[in-house]
Structures are given as structure tokens and as C-alpha cells.
């Protein structure tokens, strides 16, 4: 099967209150149905589904991880992306799998965080118009961010073709040195990469590791922005449910200070979908730097009057709830003797 969805990572298979259709909606061939799987006969390996999945749950046999690992292991070498239509020995059948975070991670992994990038997308408009439209937006925004950060600008189209021909192989020593120095999480990803349906590309982890300190004053569609409304009861469920710890809260005693870390955030929307009050909204564009979202006061228990952190819409504190529950199950004569 050319493309497969890892059900252990897919948001739809792990959370009842969310319905993510990004892979299905972006597929120009209409071959993805997250309820029934992928129609392999219609898939043309464009790679767009890999680019839009907020959980990195989509993998493709035609989109191997090894070339990207080799690039990450060679900080002095430029990274060149070219499809097989332009170069027969390319590992990529198409360039739809590229997104802004993957490109910024590749740039940030270079020496001094300034690796040259090149994307030869000159054949995309004739071959895959949907990929060409996707790349037009992604490459233009990536180039804007790199230029604003004082990094080497992105080469694309015909300008990238000469650089693609000069690509140098990565030494085995550099590649294995990186693997040996990897974290436990990365080793775990490599071990799991042999699953049927291809290797997943952990682009979110790569971005945090190599470009997580990416700075910028202007909002970008590569980053999400969060807003918390006045209806928030400071229950903290959004913080606990965030799979990437992009939302944090500092306990100030009678209130919570909420902070958002856009570099960690994939914009999956789990926090908003599970907010009991519907008080949280996710939108783009946002700025990449961490910021204070809101300060929300903790409610007072309707039974004892003490400040408490609620569980969902529960109007009383956990102590009073437990006391009420124990009273309801005790025999009447035991209640009278309390």
C-alpha cells in the first residue's frame, strides 16, 4: 500500500470529540477515507496527505525517512529536494510531502542554523497542479521567514536545478554518529519505521529539535494562535490533553496563567474540541514565540466556598464531591451517627 494511516497516532482513532479530515480533504485523487482506509489503486504518491497531517500519522512507502536522516546528519551540506521527473535517482516521486516545518527544520539543522535549501519544483505545474499550488504557498512563506531571520534564501524552480546536480553523498561516519547520539525518542522512531505502509516522517519532532527557537515578529500560517474566552473555568483539561505540551499553565493560587508555545503546537485542535465550556479557539496565522494567552480565575466551590480547580463543569470541589458521594451510599443510621 503506497500510503497508510497509523491508527495509533491518528486523532480520529484516539479522541472521540474530534473529526480530522485534513488528509482526505487535500487528496486530489479522492483516495483517502479515514473510516475505511486508503484506495491504493487511486493513489499517485503526490505526498500531500503527509504534509497536512497534524499528528504525523500518515506514512508512504514512496517517501522514505533515510534521505532526510542523512541530510540531518550532514550540517555542512545543502539540502536539495527534486522529484523523479526531474532526476531519475531522486528518492521522491513527488514533492507534495514538503511543508514549512520540515523545510525550516532542514535549514535549522545546518551549521549555525543556516543551511542552504533548494526545491526544484519546475515540473510540478504540468505534472501535479495540486502539488504546485501547495508548494507555491509553502515555499513563498518559508522563503519569507528565512529572509526575515537572516538565513540563506530558498532556491526553487530552475534556479535549484544546478544545485541538485551537485548534491554530495553523506559520509557513513556522519550518519551513524548522529544515530548513536540520538535521544531515546528518536531511536524508538527508527525502530518503528519498518511498519507496513512506509516510514512516518516525524516532522514536528524535527522542527522542535532543529528550529524550535525560530523567532519572528510577524504572524505566519506555519504557526497557530490560541485564544481563551471569559467562559473558561480554569479546569486545565486543555493543558492535560495537549499531546505536544504546547499549552501550559502556571498555578497562581487563585488563578491559572495560560501560555502557548507555537513551535510545539501542530494546530491539531484537540484543546478546543475538548474544552467543556467551548472557551478555547485555535486559528492561524500566529507568531512563533511563546506568549501568555490569558489569566483565568479559579471558581469557588458551591458547597464549601473554597477556591478549587474544577473537573469539567463540576460546580463543587473534589473533597465535597467525595463527601457527597460517600453520604449517598452510606446507610441512614451511619449518616445519623456522624
Phi, psi and omega in degrees: 000126185293323181228139179219153178252125177283107185293340177285342180250335183301132181299323183295333182269354184239347183222127185286333188264015180229144177228095181267127180235023187298317181294318181292320183290328184274344185291114181290339180270352181062036186260003183248125172229109188293346176277328186242355176105202186247133174276097186298331182291338182259345183289131179247018175060040178287331176088359184297326181296328178293324185289329189261349183291120182285348181252006184053038185267350182262131179229153180225138179299331182274001182236076185290155179274331188306315179300326179287321175299320179295322178295318179295334182276356183234083186296342182269349186266142173291156177252127182238128176248122180214142181272171184291339178293330180268332179211120189296332183271009178291143177282353188251123175287337178201169186249015180293343182285349181286136172222172185299321183291323177295317180293318179293325176296318179296319178294317182289339180279353179283173180299128183061022179065028185224057180278134175292139178239146176220135178230112179270090181258021186293341181262353189292321184299320180281327186273309183221091182303324180294322177293319180299317179295319177299313182292326178304316181287312185295314184289323178296318181288321177299316180298320179297316181292319179296317180295318180295330180271003180075024180264164176301135182287159183281134171265136181216167179064219181297333180293337181273342186299313178299322179293325179298325180288340182262008183302134182258144178292154180267137181290147177298324181298315180295319182296311183286335175295321179292317180296319181292332180267008184287160177283169179299323181297318180293318178300320180297322179293320180295319179297322183279357188289346183275012182295151179302144179097359176106180184262133176283148179254107184283065187295328179294317178294319178298318182296313180299321184288321189251341182221020184294339178265016182301126185250157178178142182270336184267143176298150179220143177295349177286348184233140180269155174239141180246147175225138179242122183280175182290344180285352181302132178259008179059039179285337177080008180298323180299322179292317183289331186271343183296119185287343184246010179056037179277346179241124181231163180218136175256126180280118179257016179096295179250006180202170176239135171262121181261137180232145178242137180243090187301330180297329179274340189278131177263359181070027185292333178086008180299320182299314181291321182294332185254002178294121182299333182262355185062034187264359186243137180230142178244132180212169174224152007274161176224171178270151184284337185284147173300148181208159177279124182275304187195160170244125182234131182286146176282143180285168175256139181299130180289350180261307184255346178084001182275150174293138182209162174262117186286160171251105186065232181260016182298122185276356180233159183288167184295325179296314179292326178296315179295320179296318179295320180293318181294323178295324184289338182256354178281147172299152184299324181291331177286324177298320183292333182273357181292000000 
